[in-house]
């Protein structure tokens, strides 16, 4: 299920493209690529449009992606440094 908010930002999983996407006013603002093998999701690369940087879009994207993966009980391998750092700063609640 996509996340939508009053600031016209939507985050969705695009499984056919193997990535989560964040859109602002309908325009692609960033993505987090992944590989899914069984019950393991490996995040490989995250990118946010530099013109939209510094506003927390990358964090919102990864928060959605990690929350979604955890809700599906997937093991997460954060090869992407941005995802790895986000997870370290936001450990899973027990």
Helices and strands as residue ranges (DSSP letters): E 3-4, E 9-14, G 15-17, E 19-24, E 27-37, E 40-48, G 50-52, H 57-71, E 75-78, H 81-89
